[in-house]
Amino acid sequence: MSTRGLILAIESSCDETAAAIVERGSRTLASVVASQIPTHARYGGVVPELASREHLRAVVLVVRAALDEAGVSFADLDALAVTSGPGLAGALLVGISYAKALSLALGLPLVAVNHLEGHIHAVLLHERESRLSTDPASATKEEEKTRAPEEKEKTRAPEEEEKNALALVVSGGHTHLYLAQPAHGSWHYSLVGRTLDDAAGEAYDKVAKLLGLGYPGGPWIDSLARFGNPKAVPFAFSQIKHKVHLGDQAPRTKAAKTAPIAALDPHFLFSFSGIKTAVLRYVELNGLREGVERRAAETLAHPRPAQTREEALALCPQPVLDLVASFQHAVVGDLMKKTFAAAEALGAKRILVTGGVSANRELRERLTREAERRGIRALFPATKLSTDNAAMIATAAWPRFLAGEFAPDDLSADPALALGR
């Protein structure tokens, strides 16, 4: 076993096979991602059976590529990490099975990581790497830690990382709010809010599919929204209320299992199925279905989001651009409203925004401006860390490795794994 603090992580929760090697949870030596977008694009969404098959094809290759990129061997590793849930059962099992086999063969401990916790740690990883790249003194200290592994227990996080933060995890499968609390080198999470039905990213994908745009829908809608009028269509979100007939039972949800709905403040709950239906009705009432098949054919032939107004207009007439801009404006506004309401209620002065939708240009710009106005610091991961990757899994595994929190021998996939309490 090495003493460099190197963790090899594997992520296979959905449609991207990833492997990464991260040093002491603060420096990425390698991060390799094999995307399945070409496989699923023709269907407008992820097909679970195809995702599992592609993971089987790619997992060994991405691990080898990560080792080569980092310039290390299996003998240099201290531990392995793998995503254990939530996600697609078959996809998760591919990564878990391979990680368990490596752990047994190499005699290395295995750390199981919640995918949602990984996304939160993507923000922390980006901040640590940013400090190392801009502060030579910090880099020197990190190198000293690497040369003196016996000092690792004395390593302290920067002062800001020792404070509570509100985390918004927003992606194609999740829209959750958590209070993240550091304690004794580890992290504890309390669920604050969540979506009751569709995740925000799922709404993006479905609206993009409805309009004949490409998959995934987020980049397409974000690129086209720049050329539309965000006030053209007055979409609105109504206040979510407790359903008396449900009692303490949670309503139907496609997200991970969480606390009963009655335990959560309705002001911090999300619902995106309504705006998806509103877009459908608007398209039907205003005759915008014309040209959908043509646009679908064009985007599949040229899968690149529009970069100029001319390209946008070639794909969509102005009424569709206005619809797209209004949709995004409303979704971003709802995410901001409930996130800042939760931050105010909890007294949080840091907001960690992560997940695939955190790469959205408008969300980053508007939320950052509002956070500055309120005296709150808003942190986002680097764009490459926003979507699923294994570097975030290795980073989340580091404090668990130090605490000796290793996966049991019977570790298996938990598609509905919850985070927090």
NURO-275639 format. One record per residue (C-alpha): x, y, z; chain. Coordinates in nm, 4 decimals, decimal comma. Layout:
<pts>
+----------+----------+----------+-------+
!       px !       py !       pz ! kette !
+----------+----------+----------+-------+
!        X !        Y !        Z !     A !
...
+----------+----------+----------+-------+
</pts>
This chain:
<pts>
+----------+----------+----------+-------+
!       px !       py !       pz ! kette !
+----------+----------+----------+-------+
!   0,0000 !   0,0000 !   0,0000 !     A !
!   0,1172 !   0,3513 !  -0,0818 !     A !
!   0,1291 !   0,6392 !   0,1658 !     A !
!   0,0573 !   0,9180 !  -0,0825 !     A !
!  -0,3135 !   0,9349 !  -0,0092 !     A !
!  -0,4168 !   0,8225 !  -0,3579 !     A !
!  -0,7726 !   0,7019 !  -0,4113 !     A !
!  -0,8909 !   0,5438 !  -0,7347 !     A !
!  -1,2641 !   0,5998 !  -0,7744 !     A !
!  -1,5194 !   0,4514 !  -1,0132 !     A !
!  -1,8510 !   0,6169 !  -1,1017 !     A !
!  -2,1181 !   0,4356 !  -1,3057 !     A !
!  -2,4503 !   0,5501 !  -1,1627 !     A !
!  -2,6151 !   0,6528 !  -1,4898 !     A !
!  -2,4859 !   0,7028 !  -1,8427 !     A !
!  -2,1203 !   0,7928 !  -1,7956 !     A !
!  -1,8427 !   0,5516 !  -1,7047 !     A !
!  -1,5761 !   0,7377 !  -1,5102 !     A !
!  -1,2542 !   0,6690 !  -1,3232 !     A !
!  -1,0304 !   0,9153 !  -1,1425 !     A !
!  -0,7313 !   0,9288 !  -0,9114 !     A !
!  -0,7304 !   1,2059 !  -0,6521 !     A !
!  -0,4575 !   1,2819 !  -0,3986 !     A !
!  -0,5772 !   1,3486 !  -0,0425 !     A !
!  -0,9118 !   1,4756 !  -0,1633 !     A !
!  -0,7582 !   1,7946 !  -0,2990 !     A !
!  -0,5624 !   1,7298 !  -0,6180 !     A !
!  -0,6839 !   1,5446 !  -0,9263 !     A !
!  -0,4101 !   1,3417 !  -1,0897 !     A !
!  -0,6405 !   1,1882 !  -1,3499 !     A !
!  -1,0069 !   1,2012 !  -1,4463 !     A !
!  -1,1410 !   0,9986 !  -1,7356 !     A !
!  -1,5044 !   0,9938 !  -1,8473 !     A !
!  -1,6530 !   0,7745 !  -2,1198 !     A !
!  -1,9793 !   0,9393 !  -2,2233 !     A !
!  -2,2765 !   0,7450 !  -2,3562 !     A !
!  -2,4557 !   1,0436 !  -2,5104 !     A !
!  -2,4268 !   0,9104 !  -2,8694 !     A !
!  -2,5838 !   0,5824 !  -2,7558 !     A !
!  -2,8856 !   0,7406 !  -2,5871 !     A !
!  -2,9351 !   1,0522 !  -2,8014 !     A !
!  -3,1505 !   0,8741 !  -3,0583 !     A !
!  -3,3956 !   0,7802 !  -2,7810 !     A !
!  -3,4069 !   1,1241 !  -2,6194 !     A !
!  -3,3105 !   0,9822 !  -2,2802 !     A !
!  -3,1149 !   0,7130 !  -2,0995 !     A !
!  -3,2095 !   0,3509 !  -2,1719 !     A !
!  -3,1053 !   0,1550 !  -1,8598 !     A !
!  -3,0243 !  -0,1718 !  -2,0381 !     A !
!  -2,8042 !   0,0048 !  -2,2917 !     A !
!  -2,6333 !   0,2035 !  -2,0154 !     A !
!  -2,5356 !  -0,1171 !  -1,8315 !     A !
!  -2,3984 !  -0,2701 !  -2,1495 !     A !
!  -2,1870 !   0,0361 !  -2,2258 !     A !
!  -2,0513 !   0,0416 !  -1,8694 !     A !
!  -1,9385 !  -0,3194 !  -1,9105 !     A !
!  -1,7538 !  -0,2246 !  -2,2258 !     A !
!  -1,5860 !   0,0827 !  -2,0805 !     A !
!  -1,5102 !   0,0283 !  -1,7121 !     A !
!  -1,1786 !  -0,1573 !  -1,7494 !     A !
!  -1,0629 !   0,0846 !  -2,0190 !     A !
!  -1,1352 !   0,4012 !  -1,8197 !     A !
!  -0,9553 !   0,2634 !  -1,5121 !     A !
!  -0,6491 !   0,1812 !  -1,7211 !     A !
!  -0,6643 !   0,5251 !  -1,8824 !     A !
!  -0,6837 !   0,6941 !  -1,5408 !     A !
!  -0,3781 !   0,5044 !  -1,4172 !     A !
!  -0,1863 !   0,5967 !  -1,7314 !     A !
!  -0,2902 !   0,9620 !  -1,7110 !     A !
!  -0,1837 !   0,9853 !  -1,3474 !     A !
!   0,1403 !   0,8003 !  -1,4123 !     A !
!   0,0798 !   0,5539 !  -1,1278 !     A !
!   0,0144 !   0,1840 !  -1,0860 !     A !
!  -0,2189 !  -0,0154 !  -0,8632 !     A !
!   0,0693 !  -0,0498 !  -0,6160 !     A !
!   0,0693 !   0,3279 !  -0,5621 !     A !
!  -0,2909 !   0,3384 !  -0,4424 !     A !
!  -0,4086 !   0,3657 !  -0,0824 !     A !
!  -0,7742 !   0,2833 !  -0,1398 !     A !
!  -1,0536 !   0,2371 !  -0,3887 !     A !
!  -1,3896 !   0,4149 !  -0,3965 !     A !
!  -1,7109 !   0,3497 !  -0,5845 !     A !
!  -2,0580 !   0,4976 !  -0,6180 !     A !
!  -2,3079 !   0,2720 !  -0,4415 !     A !
!  -2,6241 !   0,4739 !  -0,5175 !     A !
!  -2,8573 !   0,6312 !  -0,5996 !     A !
!  -2,8776 !   0,5553 !  -0,9698 !     A !
!  -2,9668 !   0,2830 !  -1,2172 !     A !
!  -2,9368 !  -0,0592 !  -1,0565 !     A !
!  -2,7631 !  -0,2323 !  -1,3455 !     A !
!  -2,5283 !   0,0571 !  -1,4078 !     A !
!  -2,4291 !   0,0793 !  -1,0414 !     A !
!  -2,3626 !  -0,2952 !  -1,0234 !     A !
!  -2,1055 !  -0,2752 !  -1,3019 !     A !
!  -1,8917 !  -0,0261 !  -1,1118 !     A !
!  -1,9436 !  -0,1941 !  -0,7743 !     A !
!  -1,8586 !  -0,5426 !  -0,9032 !     A !
!  -1,5381 !  -0,4239 !  -1,0649 !     A !
!  -1,4363 !  -0,2158 !  -0,7621 !     A !
!  -1,4959 !  -0,5100 !  -0,5256 !     A !
!  -1,2912 !  -0,7379 !  -0,7513 !     A !
!  -1,0037 !  -0,4875 !  -0,7527 !     A !
!  -1,0278 !  -0,4452 !  -0,3762 !     A !
!  -1,0034 !  -0,8194 !  -0,3202 !     A !
!  -0,7238 !  -0,8720 !  -0,5721 !     A !
!  -0,5128 !  -0,5773 !  -0,4549 !     A !
!  -0,5843 !  -0,6043 !  -0,0836 !     A !
!  -0,7003 !  -0,2413 !  -0,0722 !     A !
!  -0,9867 !  -0,1003 !   0,1349 !     A !
!  -1,3005 !   0,0020 !  -0,0537 !     A !
!  -1,5049 !   0,3115 !   0,0310 !     A !
!  -1,8699 !   0,3310 !  -0,0772 !     A !
!  -1,9861 !   0,6815 !  -0,1687 !     A !
!  -2,3324 !   0,8288 !  -0,2122 !     A !
!  -2,3570 !   0,9863 !  -0,5569 !     A !
!  -2,5244 !   1,2985 !  -0,4159 !     A !
!  -2,2480 !   1,3461 !  -0,1598 !     A !
!  -2,0009 !   1,3161 !  -0,4449 !     A !
!  -2,1650 !   1,6071 !  -0,6251 !     A !
!  -2,1381 !   1,8221 !  -0,3131 !     A !
!  -1,7685 !   1,7399 !  -0,2815 !     A !
!  -1,7152 !   1,8390 !  -0,6458 !     A !
!  -1,7516 !   2,2004 !  -0,5326 !     A !
!  -1,5030 !   2,1494 !  -0,2490 !     A !
!  -1,2539 !   1,9820 !  -0,4835 !     A !
!  -1,2752 !   2,2724 !  -0,7271 !     A !
!  -1,2153 !   2,5237 !  -0,4473 !     A !
!  -0,9162 !   2,3327 !  -0,3128 !     A !
!  -0,7585 !   2,2959 !  -0,6551 !     A !
!  -0,8185 !   2,6641 !  -0,7259 !     A !
!  -0,6361 !   2,7577 !  -0,4060 !     A !
!  -0,3449 !   2,5312 !  -0,4911 !     A !
!  -0,3138 !   2,6800 !  -0,8396 !     A !
!  -0,3163 !   3,0421 !  -0,7189 !     A !
!  -0,1330 !   3,0108 !  -0,3855 !     A !
!   0,2181 !   2,8593 !  -0,4141 !     A !
!   0,2443 !   2,8484 !  -0,0349 !     A !
!  -0,0647 !   2,6290 !  -0,0167 !     A !
!   0,0798 !   2,4057 !  -0,2859 !     A !
!   0,4010 !   2,3702 !  -0,0877 !     A !
!   0,2049 !   2,2729 !   0,2220 !     A !
!   0,0158 !   2,0100 !   0,0252 !     A !
!   0,3451 !   1,8687 !  -0,1045 !     A !
!   0,4758 !   1,8535 !   0,2514 !     A !
!   0,1666 !   1,6592 !   0,3538 !     A !
!   0,2324 !   1,4187 !   0,0699 !     A !
!   0,5915 !   1,3639 !   0,1838 !     A !
!   0,4855 !   1,3248 !   0,5471 !     A !
!   0,1841 !   1,0917 !   0,5569 !     A !
!   0,2124 !   1,0516 !   0,9325 !     A !
!   0,0873 !   1,4113 !   0,9588 !     A !
!  -0,2352 !   1,3429 !   0,7693 !     A !
!  -0,4450 !   1,3208 !   1,0848 !     A !
!  -0,3384 !   1,6775 !   1,1697 !     A !
!  -0,4533 !   1,8121 !   0,8344 !     A !
!  -0,7202 !   2,0778 !   0,8814 !     A !
!  -0,9587 !   2,2079 !   0,6184 !     A !
!  -0,9497 !   2,5810 !   0,5393 !     A !
!  -1,1509 !   2,7842 !   0,7880 !     A !
!  -1,4388 !   2,8372 !   0,5460 !     A !
!  -1,4783 !   2,4627 !   0,4898 !     A !
!  -1,5364 !   2,4207 !   0,8618 !     A !
!  -1,8605 !   2,6199 !   0,8428 !     A !
!  -2,2083 !   2,4943 !   0,7551 !     A !
!  -2,3213 !   2,5303 !   0,3967 !     A !
!  -2,6458 !   2,4909 !   0,2055 !     A !
!  -2,6023 !   2,2555 !  -0,0897 !     A !
!  -2,8297 !   2,2587 !  -0,3942 !     A !
!  -2,7831 !   1,9369 !  -0,5933 !     A !
!  -2,9595 !   1,9898 !  -0,9239 !     A !
!  -2,9288 !   1,7468 !  -1,2138 !     A !
!  -3,1236 !   1,5224 !  -1,4476 !     A !
!  -3,2136 !   1,2847 !  -1,1679 !     A !
!  -3,2070 !   1,5010 !  -0,8554 !     A !
!  -3,3119 !   1,8371 !  -0,7207 !     A !
!  -3,2314 !   1,8398 !  -0,3490 !     A !
!  -3,1393 !   2,0933 !  -0,0824 !     A !
!  -2,9122 !   1,9811 !   0,2007 !     A !
!  -2,7607 !   2,1466 !   0,5036 !     A !
!  -2,3991 !   2,0238 !   0,4948 !     A !
!  -2,2264 !   2,0323 !   0,8328 !     A !
!  -1,8546 !   1,9514 !   0,8730 !     A !
!  -1,7656 !   1,7782 !   1,1990 !     A !
!  -1,4380 !   1,6209 !   1,3079 !     A !
!  -1,3056 !   1,5846 !   0,9547 !     A !
!  -1,6261 !   1,4264 !   0,8236 !     A !
!  -1,9555 !   1,5635 !   0,6912 !     A !
!  -2,3152 !   1,5277 !   0,8005 !     A !
!  -2,6151 !   1,6100 !   0,5836 !     A !
!  -2,9697 !   1,7108 !   0,6688 !     A !
!  -3,2340 !   1,7070 !   0,3973 !     A !
!  -3,3990 !   2,0481 !   0,3683 !     A !
!  -3,5943 !   2,0284 !   0,0417 !     A !
!  -3,6403 !   1,8205 !  -0,2717 !     A !
!  -3,8437 !   1,7752 !  -0,5857 !     A !
!  -4,1740 !   1,5944 !  -0,5559 !     A !
!  -4,1738 !   1,4689 !  -0,9140 !     A !
!  -3,9422 !   1,5575 !  -1,2033 !     A !
!  -3,5928 !   1,6862 !  -1,1359 !     A !
!  -3,5013 !   2,0176 !  -1,2981 !     A !
!  -3,2656 !   1,8514 !  -1,5459 !     A !
!  -3,5325 !   1,6001 !  -1,6396 !     A !
!  -3,7691 !   1,8869 !  -1,7204 !     A !
!  -3,4991 !   2,0365 !  -1,9448 !     A !
!  -3,4556 !   1,7077 !  -2,1286 !     A !
!  -3,8286 !   1,6565 !  -2,1802 !     A !
!  -3,8911 !   2,0099 !  -2,3038 !     A !
!  -3,5970 !   1,9808 !  -2,5434 !     A !
!  -3,7339 !   1,6510 !  -2,6736 !     A !
!  -4,0797 !   1,8063 !  -2,7166 !     A !
!  -3,9285 !   2,0846 !  -2,9290 !     A !
!  -3,7251 !   1,8438 !  -3,1387 !     A !
!  -3,3906 !   1,9497 !  -2,9946 !     A !
!  -3,0992 !   1,7264 !  -2,9021 !     A !
!  -3,0158 !   1,5202 !  -2,5944 !     A !
!  -2,9162 !   1,6084 !  -2,3292 !     A !
!  -3,1555 !   1,9023 !  -2,3373 !     A !
!  -2,9811 !   2,1329 !  -2,0907 !     A !
!  -2,7005 !   2,2581 !  -2,3175 !     A !
!  -2,9448 !   2,3078 !  -2,6063 !     A !
!  -3,1954 !   2,5115 !  -2,4069 !     A !
!  -2,9227 !   2,7137 !  -2,2334 !     A !
!  -2,7635 !   2,8059 !  -2,5660 !     A !
!  -3,0937 !   2,8972 !  -2,7356 !     A !
!  -3,2332 !   3,0912 !  -2,4374 !     A !
!  -2,9818 !   3,3701 !  -2,4989 !     A !
!  -3,1668 !   3,4628 !  -2,8181 !     A !
!  -3,5201 !   3,4696 !  -2,6809 !     A !
!  -3,7318 !   3,6989 !  -2,4648 !     A !
!  -3,7453 !   3,5521 !  -2,1098 !     A !
!  -4,0635 !   3,7490 !  -2,0326 !     A !
!  -4,2560 !   3,6413 !  -2,3432 !     A !
!  -4,4394 !   3,3510 !  -2,1753 !     A !
!  -4,5443 !   3,4131 !  -1,8120 !     A !
!  -4,4731 !   3,0735 !  -1,6586 !     A !
!  -4,5255 !   3,0609 !  -1,2823 !     A !
!  -4,4803 !   2,8134 !  -0,9990 !     A !
!  -4,7516 !   2,7859 !  -0,7368 !     A !
!  -4,6795 !   2,7360 !  -0,3679 !     A !
!  -4,6583 !   2,3670 !  -0,2783 !     A !
!  -4,8886 !   2,2631 !   0,0017 !     A !
!  -4,9026 !   1,9547 !   0,2180 !     A !
!  -5,1428 !   1,6888 !   0,0897 !     A !
!  -5,3707 !   1,6116 !   0,3814 !     A !
!  -5,4803 !   1,2788 !   0,2378 !     A !
!  -5,1209 !   1,1538 !   0,2272 !     A !
!  -5,0583 !   1,2022 !   0,5975 !     A !
!  -4,6895 !   1,1427 !   0,6631 !     A !
!  -4,6358 !   0,9493 !   0,3419 !     A !
!  -4,4250 !   1,0943 !   0,0624 !     A !
!  -4,5949 !   1,1456 !  -0,2740 !     A !
!  -4,4773 !   0,9685 !  -0,5871 !     A !
!  -4,1196 !   1,0579 !  -0,6551 !     A !
!  -3,8551 !   0,9417 !  -0,8991 !     A !
!  -3,5767 !   1,0682 !  -0,6751 !     A !
!  -3,4018 !   0,8905 !  -0,3902 !     A !
!  -3,6005 !   0,7901 !  -0,0821 !     A !
!  -3,6194 !   1,0766 !   0,1609 !     A !
!  -3,7852 !   1,1823 !   0,4838 !     A !
!  -4,1672 !   1,1885 !   0,4849 !     A !
!  -4,3061 !   1,4934 !   0,3117 !     A !
!  -4,4633 !   1,6178 !   0,6347 !     A !
!  -4,1151 !   1,6591 !   0,7835 !     A !
!  -4,0085 !   1,9124 !   0,5193 !     A !
!  -4,0998 !   2,2795 !   0,4905 !     A !
!  -4,3214 !   2,3188 !   0,1793 !     A !
!  -4,1427 !   2,6475 !   0,1019 !     A !
!  -3,8323 !   2,4435 !   0,0148 !     A !
!  -4,0046 !   2,1834 !  -0,2061 !     A !
!  -3,9772 !   2,1767 !  -0,5853 !     A !
!  -4,2063 !   2,0479 !  -0,8593 !     A !
!  -4,1225 !   2,0659 !  -1,2297 !     A !
!  -4,3855 !   1,8421 !  -1,3875 !     A !
!  -4,6290 !   2,1338 !  -1,4089 !     A !
!  -4,4076 !   2,3618 !  -1,6166 !     A !
!  -4,3305 !   2,0717 !  -1,8500 !     A !
!  -4,7048 !   2,0302 !  -1,9106 !     A !
!  -4,7462 !   2,4073 !  -1,9486 !     A !
!  -4,4846 !   2,4085 !  -2,2248 !     A !
!  -4,6673 !   2,1267 !  -2,4016 !     A !
!  -4,9998 !   2,3154 !  -2,3849 !     A !
!  -4,8373 !   2,6362 !  -2,5106 !     A !
!  -4,6840 !   2,4537 !  -2,8054 !     A !
!  -5,0177 !   2,2982 !  -2,8975 !     A !
!  -5,2224 !   2,6188 !  -2,8595 !     A !
!  -4,9788 !   2,8322 !  -3,0576 !     A !
!  -4,9123 !   2,5921 !  -3,3438 !     A !
!  -4,5431 !   2,5539 !  -3,2672 !     A !
!  -4,5360 !   2,1845 !  -3,3516 !     A !
!  -4,4657 !   2,2700 !  -3,7160 !     A !
!  -4,1030 !   2,2112 !  -3,7933 !     A !
!  -4,0372 !   1,9912 !  -3,4889 !     A !
!  -3,9521 !   1,6878 !  -3,7021 !     A !
!  -3,7244 !   1,8995 !  -3,9235 !     A !
!  -3,5417 !   2,0425 !  -3,6236 !     A !
!  -3,5060 !   1,6940 !  -3,4723 !     A !
!  -3,3455 !   1,5658 !  -3,7921 !     A !
!  -3,1129 !   1,8671 !  -3,8124 !     A !
!  -2,9961 !   1,8441 !  -3,4518 !     A !
!  -2,9242 !   1,4732 !  -3,4806 !     A !
!  -2,7236 !   1,5370 !  -3,7966 !     A !
!  -2,5385 !   1,8322 !  -3,6393 !     A !
!  -2,5342 !   1,7731 !  -3,2607 !     A !
!  -2,3960 !   2,1117 !  -3,1565 !     A !
!  -2,5934 !   2,3755 !  -2,9662 !     A !
!  -2,6389 !   2,7091 !  -3,1434 !     A !
!  -2,3615 !   2,9637 !  -3,0887 !     A !
!  -2,5008 !   3,2609 !  -3,2863 !     A !
!  -2,8438 !   3,4133 !  -3,3453 !     A !
!  -2,8294 !   3,2977 !  -3,7059 !     A !
!  -2,7712 !   2,9394 !  -3,5977 !     A !
!  -3,0480 !   2,9676 !  -3,3389 !     A !
!  -3,2972 !   3,1035 !  -3,5898 !     A !
!  -3,2017 !   2,8304 !  -3,8360 !     A !
!  -3,3025 !   2,5754 !  -3,5730 !     A !
!  -3,6031 !   2,7523 !  -3,4225 !     A !
!  -3,8312 !   3,0432 !  -3,5160 !     A !
!  -3,8385 !   3,3387 !  -3,2763 !     A !
!  -4,1553 !   3,2224 !  -3,0926 !     A !
!  -3,9780 !   2,8980 !  -2,9998 !     A !
!  -3,6694 !   3,0881 !  -2,8841 !     A !
!  -3,8947 !   3,3064 !  -2,6669 !     A !
!  -4,0611 !   2,9950 !  -2,5254 !     A !
!  -3,7240 !   2,8383 !  -2,4441 !     A !
!  -3,5976 !   3,1580 !  -2,2794 !     A !
!  -3,9151 !   3,1899 !  -2,0727 !     A !
!  -3,8958 !   2,8278 !  -1,9623 !     A !
!  -3,5358 !   2,8624 !  -1,8452 !     A !
!  -3,6030 !   3,1971 !  -1,6761 !     A !
!  -3,8882 !   3,0423 !  -1,4762 !     A !
!  -3,6967 !   2,7287 !  -1,3734 !     A !
!  -3,3885 !   2,9233 !  -1,2658 !     A !
!  -3,6095 !   3,1668 !  -1,0769 !     A !
!  -3,7791 !   2,8855 !  -0,8854 !     A !
!  -3,4469 !   2,7227 !  -0,7970 !     A !
!  -3,3166 !   3,0564 !  -0,6702 !     A !
!  -3,6282 !   3,1480 !  -0,4759 !     A !
!  -3,6353 !   2,8296 !  -0,2711 !     A !
!  -3,2594 !   2,8045 !  -0,2285 !     A !
!  -3,2298 !   3,1561 !  -0,0872 !     A !
!  -3,5370 !   3,1038 !   0,1292 !     A !
!  -3,3699 !   2,7982 !   0,2814 !     A !
!  -3,0381 !   2,9816 !   0,3222 !     A !
!  -3,2122 !   3,2631 !   0,5073 !     A !
!  -3,4059 !   3,0258 !   0,7310 !     A !
!  -3,0927 !   2,8278 !   0,8195 !     A !
!  -2,8579 !   3,1249 !   0,8434 !     A !
!  -2,6269 !   2,9772 !   0,5789 !     A !
!  -2,3642 !   3,2131 !   0,4373 !     A !
!  -2,2377 !   2,9662 !   0,1773 !     A !
!  -2,4355 !   2,7991 !  -0,1000 !     A !
!  -2,2818 !   2,5062 !  -0,2874 !     A !
!  -2,4533 !   2,4585 !  -0,6246 !     A !
!  -2,3655 !   2,1347 !  -0,7988 !     A !
!  -2,4912 !   1,8669 !  -1,0371 !     A !
!  -2,5303 !   1,8773 !  -1,4140 !     A !
!  -2,7638 !   2,1774 !  -1,4159 !     A !
!  -2,5058 !   2,3791 !  -1,2201 !     A !
!  -2,3243 !   2,4198 !  -1,5532 !     A !
!  -2,6185 !   2,6294 !  -1,6780 !     A !
!  -2,5014 !   2,9790 !  -1,7725 !     A !
!  -2,8116 !   3,1642 !  -1,6554 !     A !
!  -2,8275 !   2,9816 !  -1,3223 !     A !
!  -2,4645 !   3,0674 !  -1,2489 !     A !
!  -2,5010 !   3,4324 !  -1,3435 !     A !
!  -2,8309 !   3,5086 !  -1,1721 !     A !
!  -2,7670 !   3,3086 !  -0,8566 !     A !
!  -2,4191 !   3,4594 !  -0,8142 !     A !
!  -2,5528 !   3,8139 !  -0,8518 !     A !
!  -2,8311 !   3,7552 !  -0,6014 !     A !
!  -2,5930 !   3,5883 !  -0,3570 !     A !
!  -2,3594 !   3,8881 !  -0,3712 !     A !
!  -2,6527 !   4,1204 !  -0,3075 !     A !
!  -2,7453 !   3,9170 !   0,0005 !     A !
!  -2,3914 !   3,8880 !   0,1313 !     A !
!  -2,3776 !   3,5137 !   0,0660 !     A !
!  -2,0988 !   3,3307 !  -0,1131 !     A !
!  -2,2204 !   3,1076 !  -0,3978 !     A !
!  -1,9807 !   2,8347 !  -0,5080 !     A !
!  -1,9996 !   2,6229 !  -0,8223 !     A !
!  -1,7769 !   2,3382 !  -0,9431 !     A !
!  -1,5739 !   2,3655 !  -1,2615 !     A !
!  -1,7906 !   2,2773 !  -1,5605 !     A !
!  -1,6110 !   1,9443 !  -1,6056 !     A !
!  -1,6962 !   1,8582 !  -1,2445 !     A !
!  -2,0636 !   1,9533 !  -1,2764 !     A !
!  -2,1670 !   1,6425 !  -1,4649 !     A !
!  -2,1039 !   1,2886 !  -1,3391 !     A !
!  -1,7354 !   1,2136 !  -1,2822 !     A !
!  -1,5226 !   0,9974 !  -1,0544 !     A !
!  -1,3008 !   1,2754 !  -0,9145 !     A !
!  -1,5899 !   1,3913 !  -0,6973 !     A !
!  -1,6353 !   1,0333 !  -0,5698 !     A !
!  -1,2679 !   1,0077 !  -0,4737 !     A !
!  -1,2880 !   1,3441 !  -0,2971 !     A !
!  -1,5938 !   1,2421 !  -0,0946 !     A !
!  -1,4218 !   0,9137 !  -0,0079 !     A !
!  -1,1134 !   1,0791 !   0,1445 !     A !
!  -1,2616 !   1,1762 !   0,4854 !     A !
!  -1,4304 !   0,8360 !   0,5050 !     A !
!  -1,0978 !   0,6677 !   0,4326 !     A !
!  -0,9313 !   0,8635 !   0,7137 !     A !
!  -1,2152 !   0,7649 !   0,9477 !     A !
!  -1,1863 !   0,3979 !   0,8509 !     A !
!  -1,5404 !   0,3856 !   0,7123 !     A !
!  -1,4975 !   0,1032 !   0,4622 !     A !
!  -1,7582 !  -0,0809 !   0,2587 !     A !
!  -1,8807 !  -0,4194 !   0,3860 !     A !
!  -1,8051 !  -0,7358 !   0,1925 !     A !
!  -2,1694 !  -0,7635 !   0,0873 !     A !
!  -2,1841 !  -0,4131 !  -0,0627 !     A !
!  -2,4415 !  -0,3962 !  -0,3421 !     A !
!  -2,6200 !  -0,1328 !  -0,5456 !     A !
!  -2,8876 !   0,0779 !  -0,3780 !     A !
!  -3,0753 !   0,2601 !  -0,6572 !     A !
!  -3,2789 !   0,4623 !  -0,4060 !     A !
!  -2,9985 !   0,5369 !  -0,1591 !     A !
!  -3,0817 !   0,8417 !   0,0509 !     A !
!  -2,8420 !   1,1067 !   0,1749 !     A !
!  -2,8809 !   1,2698 !   0,5134 !     A !
!  -3,1554 !   1,2407 !   0,7692 !     A !
+----------+----------+----------+-------+
</pts>
